[in-house]
Amino acid sequence: MRSIWTGAIGFGLVNIPIKMYSAVQGSELDLDMLDKKDNANIKFKRVNEHTGKEVAWENIVKGYKLDDRYIVLTDEDFEKASPEKSKIITIEEFVDEQEIDGMYYETPYYLEPEKSGAKAYALLRDALQKTGKVGFGSFVMRNKEGLILIKPKEDVIVLNRIRWAQEIRPTEELNIPKATSKPAEMKMAIELINQLSGSFDIDKYKDTYTDELMKLIKAKAKGVKQSKPVMKVVHRAGKDLLSQLKASLQGSKRRVS
């Protein structure tokens, strides 16, 4: 793996030098965009709006438009704005992970210690495991500040990016009709939940869509025609909620047995 960020974890007065690696990788196929006329690959160019000529990445800079003119910013300018934040993952407090709603979770990363920080890294990891706490704080990556959560996963410290509160849309914008549950419906719903409950194992779930798509691609490459699948819709005799719950319970019992 190649590190995507280097810096340090700020743990009280202790700084732990680390490297950051992406903890996830896409399972989808890498599809290209083609011109349907001749299957030529579609390319995107960075073009100067005045000259119409393509601009190389090394000649592209960032700027902010102020009073009808652009103020160009360099990497040094971003670091000068907050030199400490640009290189430090600051742990502001330690909290119980259950207090953080799953909606706030964004992207996970692995943190690897530099040799000089191995002992402090292990200390923080083991202390988090013993206390059951997670570190909550902030850091800057690619000139953007974000909230983070730090927690142990076996021998590794994992950093999760956390969304800001203002990034979560308010539920008041939704039109949720008022409805009440009948006692009999509630009883059956709880029974169904209990029947379908079990120990969570993420390894049981696979991205089968990507596998099926690859099979289709290989078949098309050999000239094999694929028939269009027909989605089977099962209609229940009873349309009321109670009948649907009863049928669900019966189906669940058959699967368990």
DAJO-V659735 format. One record per backbone hydrogen bond with DSSP energy under -1.0 kcal/mol. CO is the residue of the C=O (numbers start at 1). NH is the residue of the N-H. Records with the same first field share a line. If there is no record, write none. Layout:
CO: NH  NH
This chain:
5: 20
7: 18
8: 89
9: 16
10: 91
11: 14
14: 11
16: 9
17: 114
18: 7
19: 112
20: 4
21: 110
29: 31
33: 42
35: 39
40: 35
46: 55
48: 52
53: 48
56: 59
57: 60
62: 73
64: 71
66: 69
69: 66
71: 64
74: 78
75: 79
76: 80
77: 81
82: 86
84: 87  88
85: 140
87: 8
89: 10
90: 138
93: 136
95: 134
96: 99
97: 100
101: 104
102: 105
104: 163
107: 161
108: 23
109: 159
110: 21
112: 19
114: 117
115: 118
117: 121
118: 122
119: 123
120: 124
121: 125
122: 126
123: 127
124: 128
125: 129
126: 130
127: 131
128: 132
134: 95
135: 150
136: 92  93
137: 148
138: 90
139: 146
141: 144
144: 141
146: 139
147: 162
148: 137
149: 160
150: 135
151: 158
153: 156
156: 153
157: 111
158: 151
159: 109
160: 149
161: 106
164: 167
165: 168
170: 173
171: 174
182: 186
183: 187
184: 188
185: 189
186: 190
187: 191
188: 192
189: 193
190: 194
191: 195
192: 196
201: 204
202: 205
206: 208
208: 212
209: 213
210: 214
211: 215
212: 216
213: 217
214: 218
215: 219
216: 220
217: 221
218: 222
219: 224
220: 223
240: 244
241: 245
242: 246
243: 247
244: 248
245: 249
246: 250
247: 251
248: 252
249: 253
250: 254
251: 255
252: 256
253: 257
